[in-house]
Amino acid sequence: MQIGIFSVGENYSDPFSGKRPTESERIHAIAAAAIHADEAGLDVFAIGEHHNPPYVPSAPSTLLAFIAARTKSIILSTATTLITTNDPVKIAEEFATLQHLAGDRVDLMLGRGNTPAVYPWFGKDIRQADELGIENYALLWRLWREESLNWRGVFRTGLDKFTSVPRPLHGKPPFVWHGAVRNLEVAELAASYGDGFFANNLFGPMEHFSRLVDRYREQFAAHGHGSREEAIVGVGGQIFVKSRSQDAIRDYRPYFANSRVYQGAGTLEEVTNRTALTVGSPQEIIDKTLSFRKHFGNYRRQLFNIDMGGLPLKTVLEQIDIIGAKIAPVLRKEFTVESANGGQESSR
């Protein structure tokens, strides 16, 4: 089991001080969190891709290259790379380059994003999102595996005897996850290639995301990549942790109220009851995360978001220390025991 953190890179004002970081300060804070996660022994750091304010990570591969130069062990990933609006040739080049800089510590998560306006910004039509995702990934897959590639598709200029450079490190493309909030076709695409599937598991009931995972597991097996239990599942979530539950709830409440995604969603208690958001002590984080297995089976990767709502860097680093020291070791042990006992299917 891999335990890590991810950021969507939003840039909000601190609800206590009212101060909003500059774009430079926020970008450096994200990098500092990733570097600290490496030092704390976490397994993965992932960064989202957004092209609109209040977000700052419009060039995730550049940010990950900066982080790669300052870390030793942590896997560097995206959460997400927009497969619908990015050129597959550019994705192939950027992430192969990142491989050569960071070694085997690179993978990426492909998705279709949740900002409709991004499509016309890059000359695409959102009504063709599903077709774009399928065609663009088919091209990306081949770019990493074939030299002198001939390609004809619907959505981009054809390629004649094209070689993407640099080639993947040691001839092995980065591992690919496909992430989804609601789209069953993304789960099916991941399964058809034998890639990983990442259930967003934010802002919605876990029963919703379990349906995506069940479809992926079913199709993974149907395509002959292995059993349902062997399917490569990752799961998201959001936490805020303090040594005492009372302190966590008290300290996080202003950041919860400050988060745009939770506005109108109900009280902190209501949201934590019906979604993956967990606010409490280390043991409460562990207990709720272990309960995810009822919905997703025995999965491979757990990523926590810990920096939404304007949390200052100091608080984010404190969260990482607690995860590294008190949460990750227990989760790794429990998931290892579950895997040794044969895994666990979703209860749905």
N, C-alpha and C positions, 0 to 999 in steps of 0.2 A: 504494500500500500504506500502510495506517495502522498505526502501531506505538504501543502503549500498555500500560497496566498496569491490573490490577483487584484488588480486595480482596473477600474474603468476610466480612471483619470479625470474625474470631474473636479472642478475647481470652484468650491463654494467658500463663502466667508465663514469664519469661526463664529458660532452663535454667541459666544461669550465676549470676545473682543471686538467682533464686528469687522475684523481685518480679513481681507481677501488676499491670498498670496498673489504675487505676480506670476505670469506664465513661467518665467524662468525659475522662480522659487518652487512652484508646484512640480515642474519637471524634475528638478534636482531632488525634491522630496520623494518622488516615486522611485528614483534611482537609489536614494539612500535606504528606502525600505527594502528594496531588492537585495542590496549589499548586506544589510543587517540580517535578512532572512537567511542568506548564505552562511553568515557567521553563526547564526543560531541553530544551524543544522537542518533547516527545512529543505524539502526536496525540489520544489518547483516555485518559480515566480512567473506570472503571466500578466500581460498588459493588453488592454483593449485597443480598439482603433475607432476614433471618432474624428469627424471633420467639421464640427460645429461647436460654438461655445455653449456651455461653460467647460467643455472638455479640452484637454491639451495633447493627448497622444495621437496625432495624425500620422506620425511616421514611426510605428512601433519597432521596425527592424533597426532603425537608427538608435533608438533608445536602448534596445536590447544589446546592440553592439557596444555601447558605452558601458553597460552593466557587465557584459562578458569580460571586459578588460579589467574589471575590479572584483571579480568573484572567482571562486575556485571549483565549486562542486555543484551548485544549484542548476537545475534544468531551466532553461529560458524558453518561454513559450509566448504565444499570443492568446488573447481572449476577447476579441476575435480578429482574424484577418478577413476582410470582406471579399469573398470569392466572386461576388456578383459585379462589383464595380471596379475592382483592381484588375489590371491586365495580368493574365496568368504568366506571361513571359517575365514580367517584372517581379512577380512573386517568386518564380523559380530562381531568378538571378539573386535577389536579395537574401533569400533564406539559405541558398547554397553558399553565398559569401559569408553569412553569419556562421554557418557550420565551420568554415575554414578558420574563423576567428575563435570560436568557442568549442570546437571539437564536437564530441557527441552529446553535448548538452543542449541541443536545439530540437524543439518540435514546434508545431503550430496548430492552432485551432481555426478552422474555416467556418464562416457563418455568413448570413445574409443581412445582418444588422437590423436595427429597430428604428432607423431614422429614414423615413420615406424620402425626404428632401435630398439625400445623398445621391440618389440615382441620377436626376438631371444634372447635378453638379459634375458628374463624370460621364455625361452623355449617354446614360442608360435609361431604360423604361422600366419602372417598378412592376408593370403588368407582365413583364417577361422574367421576373426574378427567378422563378423555378427553373426555366429553361436556361437562363444565364448561368445559374449555379451548376447545373449538370454539365453543360458544354465546357465551361471554364475549367472545371475540375478535371474533366477528361483530358483536356489539353495539358494542364499542369502535371498530371500523373505521367503523361508521355514525355514531357519535356525533361523530367528528371531521369527517365529510363532509356531514352533513345537519343542517339546522335544522328545528324543529318535527317532531321524530321520533316516529313511532308504532311501538311495539315490543311484541311478545309472544313470550315464551320459556318455558322450562320451569323455570329455576332462580332467577328473580327476579321481583319485581313488574313488571307491564307499565308502559310509558311512553306518555303521550298528549300529543302536540304538545310534546315536551320539547326544550329547547335547552341543550346543555352550554355552560357559560361558565367562563372566557373561550374564545372561538373560537381555533383554532390560529393562530399568528402568520402573517400574510400569507396566511391560508387554506390553509397547507400543514402537514399533520399531521407530527409527529415521525417520523423513519424508524424502522421496527420490525424488530428481529432476533428470531428464535425460537431459543431455546437448548435443547439436549437432551443428556442423558447416554446414553440408550439407546432412546428412544421414536421409532420410525419415523414414527408419526402426526404428531409435531411437525414433522419434516422435510417431510412431505406438506402440512401446513397452511401452512407458510411458502411452499412452492412454489406452492400454489394461489392465494395472494394476490400473488405476485411480491415478497414480502418477503425480507429477508436470513435466512440460516441460520447459526447459530453452533455449531460442534462444541466441546463442553466440553474434550475432549482432556486431561483430568486423570485420573490414578489408574488408567487402563486402557490396554491396547495400542492403538496408533494404527490398527491394522487394524480394530478395532471401530468407531472413529469414522469411518473412511473409508467404511464401509458406509452410515452415516447421510448423509454428504455425497454419495455416489453416488446414493442414492435421491432426495435433494433436487434434484440437478442433472438427473436424469432427469425428475422431475415438473415442474420449472421449465420445461424445454423443452416437455414435453407440454401444459402449460397455455398455451403460446404467449407466454411472457414474454421469450423470447430463446433463444439456444443454450445447451447445457450449459456451455460455456466462459464465457458471460456471467452465469451464476448468481452470486448475491452471497453469498459464503462468508466466514465469519470463523472463527478458530481460537484456542483457548486454549493454555495451557502454563504451566509453572512453572520459574523459573530461580533460581540463586544464582551470582553472578559475582564473581570477583576477578581481579586482573591475572595471577596465576599459578594454574594449575589446582590445584596441591598445596595452596595456601592456601585455595582455595575449598572443596575437599573436607574439609580439616581443620576449617575454621570452620563449615561447614554441618552437619556430622555431628550435633552435639548438638541442633540445631533439627529435623533430620529425625527423630531419635529422640523428640523432644518433640511431634511432630505426630500427633494422634489418627488421622488418615486413613491414615497409613502404618504404624500398629502392626499387626504380624502380616503385613505385605506383603513382608517380606524385607529384605535389607540395602540400604544406599544404592546400592551398585553394581548389585544386581539390579533395583531399581526404575528406576534411570536407564537400564538396558539395555532394559527392556520398555515404558517409558512415555515421555511427553514431558518428564518432569523432566530438566533439564539443569543440572549443577553443574560449573563450570570457568572457563576463561579466556574473554574476549570472542570470540576466534576459534572456540572450541568451541561457544559459544552460537550464533554465526552459522551454523556448519556444520550443527549439528543442526537448527536452525530451517529452513534452506534444504532439508534433507532431507524436511521435512513435505510438500513439493510432490509427492513420490512417492505420497503417500497422499491428498492433498486437491486436487491440481491447483494452478493459479495463483490464490490466494485474495486477498481484499481487506483483511482486518483481522487483525492478530496481537496478542493481549493476553497479557501475562505476569503471573502472580501472583508477588509478591516479598515478602509479609509474613506468611506462615504460620509456625506453630511457635513464636511468641513472639519473633520478631526485633524488636529495639529500633528505635525511629524513626531513630536515627543510622545504623544499618546499612541500613535501607530507603532513606534519602536517598542514601547512597553507591551503592547499586544503581542508583537512578534516574540519577545522574550518569554512570555507566558506560554504561548503556543509551543515554542521550541523546547521549553523545560518541562512543562506539565501536561500538555495535551497530545502533541505528536507522538511521544514514545508510547503512551497508552493505546492510542488508536492503532499504531502500527502493530503492536503486540496482539490486540484483539482481532484485527483483521487477518493477521497471520494465522491465528488459531482457527478462525472461521474457515479460512481457505484450506487448512490442513484437514479440517473435518468434512471437506467436500463441497464447501460453498453453500449458498442459500439463495433460492429463487425468490422473486418478488411474490408477495402474498396476493397480488391482485388477480 
